Amino acid sequence: MTSAAESRARRPRRPEWAGRNYSLLTAAAVVTNLGSHGALIAAAFAVIETGGDGGDVGLVAAARTLPLVLFLLIGGAVADRLPRHRVMVAANALNVVSQGAFAVLVLAGEPQLWQMMLLTALGGTGQAFFSPAAEGMLLSTVSGEQASRAFAVFRMAMQGAAVGGAALGGAMVAAIGPGWVLAADAAAFAVAASLRSFLDVGHIPPREPGGGLLADLREGWREFTGRPWLWAVVVQFSVANAVVAAAEAVYGPLVARDHLGGAGPWGLALGCFGAGTVAGALLMTRWKPRRLLLAGTLCVFPLALPSAALAVPVPVAALCAVMFVTGVTLEVFGVSWMTALHQEIPEDKLSRVAAYDWFGSVALVPLATALAGPAEEGLGRTNALWGCAALVVVVTAAALCVPDVRNLRRTSTPVAKGAPGADNGSADAERPVGGLG
């Protein structure tokens, strides 16, 4: 007979980097992505079914983005001051309340536009506090040479759930209506909050008393501006994300309507982008580029391709191929970026730096989407799309002009976090490199 010890020895073991916290974070991210990406579709159709038009849908979307921009930096400071898992659970609880109330309003009758905007704004506020805490928690959880693989697997699970959630959400909206999809999203947030409440923060050193919230914000700003590679890439993506959002949220559906056959082909193209992100994350479980940000930033250039493809416009099959390639390359950047943050940023400042990163990523998006219509009227849709593509190329080339972006190297272990005299920010310093694929 086989002994219990032999059975345990034969049982497949989890990788060393997939510890308890990592597993809980990944499971919770899958649950929330399944719910939230379906809820985005449900919210839009909830507005439409009450007689709203495209402008009303845009107002509800903007109501979520505005508090996200306003509260991100405060959320980052709070997450570095308080236990991060408690901030995450509290933010999830706010999302449970906002999405649950939204679902009740939709199921009970005809919600007013201001009510939907208010509840969506509460959800955006929760996201502003959750995102910096979650990123800081993940970055502080993973250690060792396999950090980039851990980030790649996490992102692969998250992106796969996003694709599945959008597909499932669309089907559920058609079958049972948007109200029940919003209710399912509230339940998903509740499950995720329960999982995150079991996170162990014993490995994180106690926070030393600081000088208050404003002092924390100033310290985070110094950390952000003191690293050229950090602010250069964030500025790059503040522009790139804005023009890509304008191209895909405003121009993409219009091009699909006029030249590609409608919403179906456009949805297929977006699905190919999602599949590309999963494939890119899978690639990064094996590939470990030595110069993290050089490889990652070079892979941002293809982000210009969808706008160019819509400007032509190319046939549906070619657009799907372009979107897939873009998804792959963008995920190469995403994993490389997370690895660089994990390697270079002191643990006690991770959430504040993440907040500045998120702020840069979303701050210009509302402005860009608002200006997309006037730009189309003044320049023409084709010229506006070529302009979007050109801006992506220009800001990416500008980021590569920063020496630290080109020279930041992968190390076998993270730089000593916050140690006196530690070189926490110089990308030009020669450091040992390990685990290269």
Buried (B, 14 or more C-beta within 10 A) or exposed (E): EEEEEEEEEEEEEEEEBBBEBBEBBBBBBBBBBBBBBBBBBBBBBBBBBBEBEEEBBBBBBBBBBBBBBBBBBBBBBBBBBBBBBBBBBBBBBBBBBBBBBBBBBBBEEEBEBEBBBBBBBBBBBBBBBBBBBBBBBBBBBBBBBBBBBBBBBBBBBBBBBBBBBBBBBBEBBEEEBBBBBBBBBBBBBBBBBBBBBEBEBEEBEEEEEBEEEEEBBEBBBEBBEEBBBBBBBBBBBBBBBBBBBBBBBBBBBBBBEEBBEEEEBBBBBBBBBBBBBBBBBBBBBEBBBEBBBBBBBBBBBBBBBBBBBBBBBBEBEEBBBBBBBBBBBBBBBBBBBBBBBBBBBBBBBBBBBBBBBBBBBBBBBBEBBEBBBEBBEEEEBBEBBBBBBBBBBBBBEBBBEBEBBBBBBBBEBBBEBEEEEEEBBBBEEEBEEEBEE
